Amino acid sequence: MKRKIIYLALLIGFLGCSDEFTDVPQVGAFEEEFLETEDGARLFLSAAYSMLTGRSELSVGDSRLRSGDNWFHDVLGGDAHKGSTDNDLSSLLRLELGEWDVSNEQLPRKWATYYAGVNRANAAINATVAAGLINEEAQARFVRAIYYIELTKMFGNVSIISEENFAAQEFNQPNTGPAWDVIESDLQFAIANLPIRSEQPDPGRPSTEVAMAFLGKAQLYQKKYAEALASFNSVIESGVYALNANYLDNFRLEGENGPESIFAIQFLADGGSSFNSNPSTLNFPRGGGPFTCCGFYQPSQDLVNAFQTDAGGLPLLDTYNQPGNDVTNDHLLGSSDPFTPHTGPLDPRLDYTVSRRGLDFNGFGIHIGQDWIRAQDSDISGPYISKKNIHQAGDGNVSPTNNRNNGVNYNMMRYADLLLMAAEAEIEVGTLDKAFEYVNMIRNRAKTGEKLQADGADAANYVVEPYTTPFPDKDFATKAVRFERRIELGMEGHRFFDLARWGVSKEVLDEYYVNEGRTIPNFGSKVAPFAEHHVVFPIPTAAIDLSEGNLTQNPGY
């Protein structure tokens, strides 16, 4: 009888998947001879990549809440509200309001998704080793590192399932701490064995530079600032990446896999026939607009206020959110009520991040106000619509069966993100001048790039300039870099994790709750103060119950 290698619920179309999170997963068997072929190994690798989208036959909740863009973490980090009506997706409403319960149905989704990714990567590692494919093994280890980075960011103490554990079906491993050692080891292997970018023909696959960029991120999260800086400098000095000339190019089909994209989830509308499309979190305008559903993921007033500038085009680092200084909004106004958009100076990146009443919505027409907002006056989500993960009118990569499913990529890391992480590291090692340079590179792009237009002119009073005076000290430099991260990367899934790693979550979010309550009183009166242990999620109860005593709950839960 031929020997077989057994793998856990792995390949869509070939292996079954569990119908419930608590079910024992089905397993499938492949002949060893097939797995040791190049085609078999690459099939496993494709399966490992596919879980980056968060979409599969896994039935642990709505796939849009498992999506790789981490949108619901922006809801927890102050960039956004859940959106829609309060009674729609009440599990996320409870998290937004600080009611974190280990039984919340939202929590197992990411855990299940990323561990499915880890297991697929483990299978790919075993298969590529058996087939003698060193490049593909390096890709599989890179992808596994990505999944472990996300798990560590979200849950803190995670279970390490090695490729050997996987082959032996030893899935119940203890969660004794973060996964940084495995992450660094996998990324170092990838750096040593992947091709450089100029020799990597597929933009959706990692190169040496991509692996180095994520190694720098992992080191930064561990506060290994000198090591992180060396990794970031290696990428910067390679000359492979550059900022796009126009900010919008990062969020539209025409700019996909351009010079700024370091690593992106490769979405494809695919005729609506597969899980390859970007579901855009159902955050489209409702009622009378170009779409019909469903109004989730609404930007906060606090985020909008952060885009204000002074007359000289610099951000209001300390005064952007003071009472009486809010960007004008139409909350509690009907679409037929008179409204004049904000006339004060604004950073133009605002209107490529947030759709405001009276301005163009991604080429689909003028945002008309409340009639496009599903949330009602009694709900907690405000008057805005998110823009970055919704395609532009005319982008061709849209499902013909559902125009809410598009093929616009999500950048897990882009060059602006890397430059700002490098700026952080520079500050920590005492090099303020380089941090100043990197921030100004990004602000200069905002100044010189395209701006939203209306009737042949700028759609708002856009005033943005680089800093003219070097950062005077570490405290100011830190504040400037952190603020720049917020406005450059707003609504891209980073804010919650940035606050946590900086150790300022409670301070910043408690202030956010008060300020946001000025615009949305129902929010301010309902939200609870931030609990310190909420910087990481609880381990899902179902996972603990299935672990045979190996998994322990995070402190505070």
Protein Blocks (a to p, Z undefined) as FASTA:
>chain_A
ZZddddehfbghjaccdfbfkbccddddddfklmmpmklmmmmmmmmmmmmnopafbfgb
jfklmcfnlmmmmmmnopacebjafkgokllmmmmnopacfklmklmmmmmmmmmmmmmm
mmmmmmmmmnopaklmmmmmmmmmmmmmmmmmmnopacdddfklmmnopabccdfbcfkl
mmmmmmmmmmmmpccfklmmblkbccfklmmmmmmmmmmmnopaklmmmmmmmmmmnoma
ccdfblklmmcfklgoiaklmbdcdddfklopackbceklopaceehiabfbehiaiacf
klmmmmpccfkopacfklmmgghiaccdfehiafkbccdddfbdcdfklmmmbccehiae
ehiaccebjmlpmbdfklmnbjbdcfklpccehiabbcfkbmkbccbdcdfbafklmmmm
mmmmmmmnopaklmmmmmmmmmmmmmmmccddeehiafbdcdddddfbdcfbfklmmmmm
mmmmmmmmgonlpmmmmmmmnopmmmmmmmmmmmmmmmmmmlmmmpccddfklmpccddf
klmmmnnomaccdehZZ
